[in-house]
């Protein structure tokens, strides 16, 4: 990755892309540690969605006792806080295309589409 200095300020940064599987994508989302990341996936109605999100957001909780269905084990969903909408959103890991975190684009190996 190109480090920004006074000499190369006008140059564009190199974008790395790494292919990963869905299990590694899940562990990547867990290890973001509340930092920002972008993701693209297909919604339930089949439309494509890109979003900037964070994990571990508690600001928009309505109740402390009831948990989301995304917290249940053995399901393909991951709960995040959508920064632009200001609400919780659920990412379907089965339709996930890519995750961009730390300047690196992680492409899901069986979902290569829509990278921009």
C-alpha positions as CSV (number, residue, x, y, z in Angstrom):
1,X,0.0,0.0,0.0
2,X,1.3,3.5,-0.9
3,X,1.9,5.6,2.2
4,X,1.0,9.3,1.8
5,X,3.9,11.6,2.1
6,X,4.7,15.1,0.7
7,X,6.4,13.5,-2.3
8,X,3.5,11.3,-3.4
9,X,0.6,13.4,-2.2
10,X,-1.0,13.7,-5.6
11,X,-0.7,10.0,-6.5
12,X,-3.5,7.6,-6.0
13,X,-3.3,4.9,-3.4
14,X,-3.0,1.3,-4.5
15,X,-6.1,-0.8,-3.8
16,X,-5.4,-4.4,-2.7
17,X,-8.0,-7.1,-3.1
18,X,-7.9,-10.4,-1.4
19,X,-10.2,-13.3,-2.1
20,X,-11.7,-14.9,1.0
21,X,-14.5,-17.4,1.8
22,X,-17.6,-16.6,3.9
23,X,-16.2,-18.1,7.1
24,X,-13.2,-15.8,6.9
25,X,-15.5,-12.9,6.1
26,X,-17.5,-13.5,9.3
27,X,-14.3,-13.6,11.3
28,X,-13.2,-10.4,9.6
29,X,-16.4,-8.7,10.5
30,X,-15.9,-9.8,14.2
31,X,-12.4,-8.4,14.2
32,X,-13.2,-4.9,13.0
33,X,-13.6,-4.0,16.6
34,X,-16.1,-1.2,16.1
35,X,-14.1,0.5,13.3
36,X,-15.7,1.5,10.0
37,X,-16.0,-0.8,7.1
38,X,-17.9,-1.0,3.8
39,X,-19.8,-4.0,2.5
40,X,-21.9,-4.9,-0.5
41,X,-24.6,-7.6,-0.5
42,X,-28.0,-8.5,-2.0
43,X,-31.0,-7.6,0.2
44,X,-33.9,-9.9,0.9
45,X,-35.8,-8.5,-2.1
46,X,-32.8,-9.2,-4.4
47,X,-31.6,-5.6,-4.8
48,X,-27.9,-4.8,-4.5
49,X,-26.8,-2.7,-1.5
50,X,-23.5,-1.0,-0.5
51,X,-23.2,0.4,3.0
52,X,-20.7,1.9,5.4
53,X,-21.2,0.3,8.9
54,X,-19.7,-0.4,12.3
55,X,-20.0,-3.3,14.7
56,X,-20.8,-3.0,18.3
57,X,-23.1,0.1,18.0
58,X,-25.4,0.5,21.0
59,X,-26.7,4.0,20.3
60,X,-29.9,3.0,18.5
61,X,-31.0,0.2,20.9
62,X,-34.7,0.4,21.9
63,X,-34.6,-2.3,24.6
64,X,-31.8,-3.9,26.6
65,X,-33.4,-7.3,27.0
66,X,-34.7,-8.3,23.5
67,X,-32.0,-9.4,21.1
68,X,-32.1,-9.4,17.3
69,X,-32.7,-12.6,15.4
70,X,-29.2,-12.0,13.9
71,X,-27.7,-13.0,17.3
72,X,-29.0,-16.5,17.1
73,X,-26.5,-19.2,16.2
74,X,-26.5,-21.1,12.9
75,X,-27.9,-18.3,10.8
76,X,-26.2,-16.4,8.0
77,X,-26.9,-12.9,9.4
78,X,-24.7,-10.3,11.0
79,X,-26.0,-7.2,12.9
80,X,-24.2,-3.9,12.2
81,X,-25.0,-0.2,12.6
82,X,-25.5,1.6,9.3
83,X,-23.7,5.0,9.6
84,X,-25.6,6.9,6.9
85,X,-29.1,5.7,7.9
86,X,-28.5,5.9,11.7
87,X,-30.2,2.5,12.3
88,X,-29.3,-1.1,12.7
89,X,-29.0,-3.3,9.6
90,X,-28.5,-7.0,9.1
91,X,-26.0,-8.3,6.5
92,X,-26.8,-11.6,4.9
93,X,-23.5,-13.5,4.7
94,X,-24.8,-15.8,2.1
95,X,-25.3,-12.9,-0.4
96,X,-22.2,-10.9,0.6
97,X,-20.1,-9.8,-2.3
98,X,-17.2,-7.9,-0.7
99,X,-16.0,-6.2,2.4
100,X,-13.6,-3.2,2.4
101,X,-11.7,-2.7,5.7
102,X,-8.4,-1.1,6.4
103,X,-7.9,-0.1,2.8
104,X,-8.1,-3.7,1.6
105,X,-11.1,-5.1,-0.4
106,X,-11.9,-8.6,0.6
107,X,-13.7,-10.3,-2.2
108,X,-16.0,-13.2,-1.3
109,X,-14.7,-16.0,-3.5
110,X,-18.1,-17.2,-4.7
111,X,-19.6,-13.7,-5.1
112,X,-17.4,-11.6,-7.3
113,X,-19.7,-8.8,-8.5
114,X,-20.0,-5.0,-8.1
115,X,-16.6,-3.8,-7.0
116,X,-16.3,-0.1,-7.2
